[in-house]
Amino acid sequence: MENSEKSRGGRPRAFDPEAALDAAMHLFWEHGYEATSLAMLREAMGLTPPQIYNAFTDKETLFRRALARYHEREVGFALDALGAPVPVKEAIRLLLMGAAEAYTRPGKPGGCLFISGALATSPQAQAIADELKTYRKATEAAIAARLGKGQEAGELPANLSVERLAKYLTGVMHGMSIQARDGASAEDLRALAEIALAAWAAEMRKAADSNGETDARPVLHD
């Protein structure tokens, strides 16, 4: 992979591929996949089209690289929260409060790239939409796994559907991302998270109350 292109004088013009990838990531994060044009990428990355293609092959490959970069650099709050050695309720609180901060960081686009990167795509970009869906489903699965550990430890009612609760919590995070894109502050998102946590607490009480019933149904059912 070449990271330089000859200048008019014949000398190679080097560039920093890491900085270029960061610039592309922020551009995709702000505008989404299809709305980000090659001209926009060229300007943000400070590269010529041949340099972009030589280093990153094509726009789709560049976007996939940007997604991996985003996962590496921007979702640490979620990994830290779900892996924290705390009760599951506190882990979820850390997750939602971390999202409130991460989605409103100064100097960065609002929201989450995995959520806003391709909310509306043409059939030609379906592969990109599927890629983003995979990332979102992985987040949901990680939340479900953490809830499952809490349930095994007796921190959650046995009749709770952790899969449905995970779907609810990821839905809350999706809504927080969209709110952040619309200009909501970290304080606004923290308030939204508190409401979601209060609703969850109410469901936990309902599930606990029904634990002794013979045909108790899982809470958070469809």
TAFENVEN-V307286 format. One record per run of one state. SS is the DSSP state (H for helix, E for strand, L for the rest). FROM is the first residue (numbers start at 0). LEN is the number of residues. If there is no record, write none. Layout:
BEGIN
ss	from	len
SS	FROM	LEN
SS	FROM	LEN
END
This chain:
BEGIN
ss	from	len
L	0	3
E	3	3
L	6	5
E	11	3
L	14	2
H	16	15
L	31	6
H	37	8
L	45	3
H	48	8
L	56	2
H	58	16
L	74	1
H	75	8
L	83	4
H	87	15
L	102	10
H	112	4
L	116	6
H	122	30
L	152	7
E	159	1
L	160	1
H	161	20
L	181	4
H	185	25
L	210	8
E	218	1
L	219	3
END
